[in-house]
């Protein structure tokens, strides 16, 4: 029973984190579209959630991707099938890259204290490339979209990398130290 509660709580935290990152992006849209496209924040939230909880939070991540795509961005122009497949691509890309890095013995991501910034940077770059390629493949299936592959992929990679690094930096360098100051450390 406790493991089910933990599973549901972790998926809820993942859902809220990714959805909140997407919501923050919508606040940038009011100021400038270019700024929000340059900093795609949900990717950083997805990566952090997978690092914290592992792959078992995939349902929460996927639900957040679909919900934010439909409610916040209306990015699929009413095509729920293409949008859902795109959300699956975005939710699956971190799993693919993290599994590949673990298989290549680059980093196993099981011990967060052992991960250095080079592993995070490699992970962010890899996820952005895989996500962009998967999303291009999904959107290229539509007969209504005329996509320029180079523009599409470079746009997605740039936004993913900048947004993910911004979120990861803010969480690790601002939020965590702030929480450590507020919450008293337990004596071991």
TORKOL-4160 file (C-alpha; in steps of 0.2 Angstrom, whole numbers, padded with zeros to 4 digits, m for minus):
188
<pt num="1" X="0000" Y="0000" Z="0000"/>
<pt num="2" X="0014" Y="0012" Z="0005"/>
<pt num="3" X="0023" Y="0009" Z="m0012"/>
<pt num="4" X="0007" Y="0013" Z="m0022"/>
<pt num="5" X="0005" Y="0029" Z="m0012"/>
<pt num="6" X="0024" Y="0033" Z="m0016"/>
<pt num="7" X="0021" Y="0029" Z="m0034"/>
<pt num="8" X="0006" Y="0040" Z="m0035"/>
<pt num="9" X="0014" Y="0054" Z="m0026"/>
<pt num="10" X="0030" Y="0054" Z="m0037"/>
<pt num="11" X="0019" Y="0054" Z="m0053"/>
<pt num="12" X="0009" Y="0069" Z="m0046"/>
<pt num="13" X="0025" Y="0078" Z="m0042"/>
<pt num="14" X="0032" Y="0074" Z="m0059"/>
<pt num="15" X="0016" Y="0080" Z="m0067"/>
<pt num="16" X="0015" Y="0096" Z="m0057"/>
<pt num="17" X="0033" Y="0100" Z="m0061"/>
<pt num="18" X="0032" Y="0098" Z="m0079"/>
<pt num="19" X="0015" Y="0107" Z="m0080"/>
<pt num="20" X="0022" Y="0121" Z="m0070"/>
<pt num="21" X="0037" Y="0123" Z="m0081"/>
<pt num="22" X="0026" Y="0124" Z="m0096"/>
<pt num="23" X="0015" Y="0136" Z="m0087"/>
<pt num="24" X="0030" Y="0147" Z="m0083"/>
<pt num="25" X="0034" Y="0147" Z="m0102"/>
<pt num="26" X="0016" Y="0154" Z="m0106"/>
<pt num="27" X="0020" Y="0169" Z="m0095"/>
<pt num="28" X="0035" Y="0173" Z="m0107"/>
<pt num="29" X="0024" Y="0171" Z="m0122"/>
<pt num="30" X="0015" Y="0187" Z="m0116"/>
<pt num="31" X="0031" Y="0197" Z="m0118"/>
<pt num="32" X="0039" Y="0189" Z="m0133"/>
<pt num="33" X="0037" Y="0173" Z="m0143"/>
<pt num="34" X="0055" Y="0172" Z="m0147"/>
<pt num="35" X="0060" Y="0171" Z="m0129"/>
<pt num="36" X="0048" Y="0157" Z="m0124"/>
<pt num="37" X="0054" Y="0147" Z="m0140"/>
<pt num="38" X="0072" Y="0150" Z="m0135"/>
<pt num="39" X="0069" Y="0143" Z="m0117"/>
<pt num="40" X="0058" Y="0127" Z="m0118"/>
<pt num="41" X="0057" Y="0125" Z="m0099"/>
<pt num="42" X="0048" Y="0108" Z="m0098"/>
<pt num="43" X="0063" Y="0098" Z="m0104"/>
<pt num="44" X="0073" Y="0103" Z="m0089"/>
<pt num="45" X="0059" Y="0098" Z="m0077"/>
<pt num="46" X="0057" Y="0081" Z="m0086"/>
<pt num="47" X="0075" Y="0077" Z="m0084"/>
<pt num="48" X="0076" Y="0083" Z="m0066"/>
<pt num="49" X="0061" Y="0072" Z="m0062"/>
<pt num="50" X="0068" Y="0057" Z="m0071"/>
<pt num="51" X="0084" Y="0059" Z="m0061"/>
<pt num="52" X="0075" Y="0061" Z="m0045"/>
<pt num="53" X="0062" Y="0047" Z="m0046"/>
<pt num="54" X="0068" Y="0036" Z="m0061"/>
<pt num="55" X="0058" Y="0030" Z="m0076"/>
<pt num="56" X="0043" Y="0024" Z="m0065"/>
<pt num="57" X="0036" Y="0042" Z="m0067"/>
<pt num="58" X="0034" Y="0041" Z="m0085"/>
<pt num="59" X="0014" Y="0041" Z="m0083"/>
<pt num="60" X="0015" Y="0058" Z="m0074"/>
<pt num="61" X="0027" Y="0065" Z="m0087"/>
<pt num="62" X="0017" Y="0060" Z="m0101"/>
<pt num="63" X="0001" Y="0066" Z="m0093"/>
<pt num="64" X="0009" Y="0083" Z="m0090"/>
<pt num="65" X="0015" Y="0084" Z="m0108"/>
<pt num="66" X="m0002" Y="0080" Z="m0116"/>
<pt num="67" X="m0011" Y="0091" Z="m0103"/>
<pt num="68" X="0000" Y="0106" Z="m0106"/>
<pt num="69" X="0000" Y="0104" Z="m0125"/>
<pt num="70" X="m0019" Y="0104" Z="m0125"/>
<pt num="71" X="m0023" Y="0117" Z="m0111"/>
<pt num="72" X="m0008" Y="0129" Z="m0111"/>
<pt num="73" X="m0001" Y="0129" Z="m0129"/>
<pt num="74" X="m0015" Y="0123" Z="m0140"/>
<pt num="75" X="0000" Y="0118" Z="m0150"/>
<pt num="76" X="m0008" Y="0104" Z="m0160"/>
<pt num="77" X="m0021" Y="0114" Z="m0169"/>
<pt num="78" X="m0034" Y="0101" Z="m0164"/>
<pt num="79" X="m0025" Y="0086" Z="m0170"/>
<pt num="80" X="m0025" Y="0076" Z="m0154"/>
<pt num="81" X="m0017" Y="0061" Z="m0161"/>
<pt num="82" X="m0001" Y="0070" Z="m0168"/>
<pt num="83" X="0000" Y="0080" Z="m0152"/>
<pt num="84" X="m0001" Y="0064" Z="m0141"/>
<pt num="85" X="0012" Y="0056" Z="m0151"/>
<pt num="86" X="0023" Y="0072" Z="m0150"/>
<pt num="87" X="0020" Y="0071" Z="m0131"/>
<pt num="88" X="0026" Y="0053" Z="m0131"/>
<pt num="89" X="0041" Y="0058" Z="m0140"/>
<pt num="90" X="0045" Y="0072" Z="m0128"/>
<pt num="91" X="0042" Y="0060" Z="m0113"/>
<pt num="92" X="0052" Y="0046" Z="m0120"/>
<pt num="93" X="0068" Y="0055" Z="m0126"/>
<pt num="94" X="0075" Y="0057" Z="m0108"/>
<pt num="95" X="0073" Y="0038" Z="m0105"/>
<pt num="96" X="0081" Y="0034" Z="m0122"/>
<pt num="97" X="0096" Y="0045" Z="m0119"/>
<pt num="98" X="0098" Y="0040" Z="m0100"/>
<pt num="99" X="0097" Y="0021" Z="m0104"/>
<pt num="100" X="0110" Y="0024" Z="m0118"/>
<pt num="101" X="0122" Y="0033" Z="m0107"/>
<pt num="102" X="0120" Y="0019" Z="m0094"/>
<pt num="103" X="0123" Y="0006" Z="m0107"/>
<pt num="104" X="0138" Y="0015" Z="m0113"/>
<pt num="105" X="0144" Y="0016" Z="m0095"/>
<pt num="106" X="0145" Y="0035" Z="m0096"/>
<pt num="107" X="0134" Y="0038" Z="m0081"/>
<pt num="108" X="0121" Y="0027" Z="m0072"/>
<pt num="109" X="0111" Y="0041" Z="m0065"/>
<pt num="110" X="0107" Y="0030" Z="m0049"/>
<pt num="111" X="0118" Y="0040" Z="m0038"/>
<pt num="112" X="0114" Y="0059" Z="m0040"/>
<pt num="113" X="0129" Y="0064" Z="m0029"/>
<pt num="114" X="0141" Y="0056" Z="m0042"/>
<pt num="115" X="0134" Y="0065" Z="m0057"/>
<pt num="116" X="0145" Y="0079" Z="m0063"/>
<pt num="117" X="0140" Y="0094" Z="m0074"/>
<pt num="118" X="0147" Y="0085" Z="m0090"/>
<pt num="119" X="0135" Y="0071" Z="m0088"/>
<pt num="120" X="0121" Y="0083" Z="m0086"/>
<pt num="121" X="0126" Y="0093" Z="m0101"/>
<pt num="122" X="0128" Y="0077" Z="m0111"/>
<pt num="123" X="0111" Y="0071" Z="m0106"/>
<pt num="124" X="0103" Y="0088" Z="m0110"/>
<pt num="125" X="0111" Y="0089" Z="m0127"/>
<pt num="126" X="0107" Y="0070" Z="m0131"/>
<pt num="127" X="0089" Y="0072" Z="m0125"/>
<pt num="128" X="0086" Y="0088" Z="m0135"/>
<pt num="129" X="0093" Y="0080" Z="m0151"/>
<pt num="130" X="0083" Y="0064" Z="m0149"/>
<pt num="131" X="0067" Y="0073" Z="m0144"/>
<pt num="132" X="0069" Y="0085" Z="m0159"/>
<pt num="133" X="0071" Y="0070" Z="m0171"/>
<pt num="134" X="0057" Y="0060" Z="m0164"/>
<pt num="135" X="0045" Y="0076" Z="m0165"/>
<pt num="136" X="0050" Y="0079" Z="m0182"/>
<pt num="137" X="0046" Y="0061" Z="m0187"/>
<pt num="138" X="0029" Y="0063" Z="m0179"/>
<pt num="139" X="0025" Y="0080" Z="m0187"/>
<pt num="140" X="0032" Y="0075" Z="m0204"/>
<pt num="141" X="0017" Y="0062" Z="m0204"/>
<pt num="142" X="0005" Y="0076" Z="m0206"/>
<pt num="143" X="0000" Y="0080" Z="m0224"/>
<pt num="144" X="m0005" Y="0098" Z="m0218"/>
<pt num="145" X="0012" Y="0103" Z="m0211"/>
<pt num="146" X="0026" Y="0108" Z="m0223"/>
<pt num="147" X="0041" Y="0107" Z="m0211"/>
<pt num="148" X="0059" Y="0112" Z="m0216"/>
<pt num="149" X="0069" Y="0099" Z="m0207"/>
<pt num="150" X="0084" Y="0110" Z="m0203"/>
<pt num="151" X="0074" Y="0124" Z="m0196"/>
<pt num="152" X="0063" Y="0113" Z="m0186"/>
<pt num="153" X="0077" Y="0103" Z="m0178"/>
<pt num="154" X="0088" Y="0117" Z="m0174"/>
<pt num="155" X="0074" Y="0127" Z="m0167"/>
<pt num="156" X="0069" Y="0113" Z="m0155"/>
<pt num="157" X="0087" Y="0109" Z="m0150"/>
<pt num="158" X="0091" Y="0127" Z="m0146"/>
<pt num="159" X="0075" Y="0129" Z="m0136"/>
<pt num="160" X="0077" Y="0112" Z="m0127"/>
<pt num="161" X="0095" Y="0115" Z="m0122"/>
<pt num="162" X="0093" Y="0133" Z="m0116"/>
<pt num="163" X="0077" Y="0129" Z="m0107"/>
<pt num="164" X="0084" Y="0113" Z="m0099"/>
<pt num="165" X="0100" Y="0121" Z="m0093"/>
<pt num="166" X="0091" Y="0136" Z="m0086"/>
<pt num="167" X="0079" Y="0125" Z="m0076"/>
<pt num="168" X="0092" Y="0113" Z="m0070"/>
<pt num="169" X="0104" Y="0128" Z="m0065"/>
<pt num="170" X="0090" Y="0137" Z="m0055"/>
<pt num="171" X="0084" Y="0121" Z="m0046"/>
<pt num="172" X="0102" Y="0115" Z="m0041"/>
<pt num="173" X="0110" Y="0132" Z="m0038"/>
<pt num="174" X="0096" Y="0142" Z="m0032"/>
<pt num="175" X="0081" Y="0132" Z="m0025"/>
<pt num="176" X="0091" Y="0118" Z="m0017"/>
<pt num="177" X="0102" Y="0130" Z="m0007"/>
<pt num="178" X="0087" Y="0140" Z="m0002"/>
<pt num="179" X="0078" Y="0124" Z="0004"/>
<pt num="180" X="0094" Y="0119" Z="0014"/>
<pt num="181" X="0094" Y="0136" Z="0023"/>
<pt num="182" X="0076" Y="0135" Z="0027"/>
<pt num="183" X="0074" Y="0117" Z="0032"/>
<pt num="184" X="0086" Y="0113" Z="0047"/>
<pt num="185" X="0098" Y="0098" Z="0043"/>
<pt num="186" X="0095" Y="0083" Z="0053"/>
<pt num="187" X="0109" Y="0077" Z="0064"/>
<pt num="188" X="0116" Y="0060" Z="0058"/>
